Amino acid sequence: MIRTVLGSAVALAGAAVAVLSPFRDWYGGRLGRSYRVRDLFGDLTPDRPPLLMSLLLPFVLAAVLAVLGVLLRQRLLVALAGLVALGFTVLWMVRLGQAEGGLIIAGDGSGLGRGVAGAAGGGVLLLLGAVLMPGRRSIRRRRPPPYTAPGSAHPDTWPPTPEPGPAHITSPWPEPEPEPYTGPPSTDRRAARGGEEDTLSLPTVAPSEDRPRGDGTPDA
């Protein structure tokens, strides 16, 4: 929050200084707004152009870009405004130096004036404001990743099933089913055994009336 306020204040201050610079002396007592914009790409003329066609136009454009960058919190717009202000200032100095054979700085106002310093300082403040501004961060909602079915190596069970170790013996063939109980052996099984019946024969006991006594006489 502090960086946003500080960067915005520095950028707006730089834009204000850059816009006011064409209304001050640039060279030899001549104001910056008395130079044509198109003269920077040709020969400099002493004619005074209209206000909207003078050197004021690029600095107004830089100020508009700076205000939009502060409102939208776009550092690139503020940096672009600083480059525009510095670019036209340097271009003017190059063209004037070619026309005059060189540039001088004099205390009596016959050389570079305060308007050039204001234009260059405004561009530097715009670039500094772009550096101080944190910029606008885009907030994106993170969507959960799509669910993928687990493979055989990672089963979706809890608690996890322990995998068989080296000593675990497995067979690729299915396990045999137990033979169901069929009851007592049938006649077919008896025939297969040779006709023997699976029965236990017990001796028969005579009734007590017919059982002889110890002397050989039956009981009365």
Sequence and secondary structure as in RCSB ss.txt:
>XXXX:A:sequence
MIRTVLGSAVALAGAAVAVLSPFRDWYGGRLGRSYRVRDLFGDLTPDRPPLLMSLLLPFVLAAVLAVLGVLLRQR
LLVALAGLVALGFTVLWMVRLGQAEGGLIIAGDGSGLGRGVAGAAGGGVLLLLGAVLMPGRRSIRRRRPPPYTAP
GSAHPDTWPPTPEPGPAHITSPWPEPEPEPYTGPPSTDRRAARGGEEDTLSLPTVAPSEDRPRGDGTPDA
>XXXX:A:secstr
 HHHHHHHHHHHHHHHHHHHGGGSEEETTEEGGGSBSGGGGS   S    GGGBTHHHHHHHHHHHHHHHHHT H
HHHHHHHHHHHHHHHHHHHHHHHHHTS    TTSSSB HHHHHHHHHHHHHHHHHHH                  
 TTS   SS      TT    SS          S  HHHHHHTTS            TTT B TTS B  
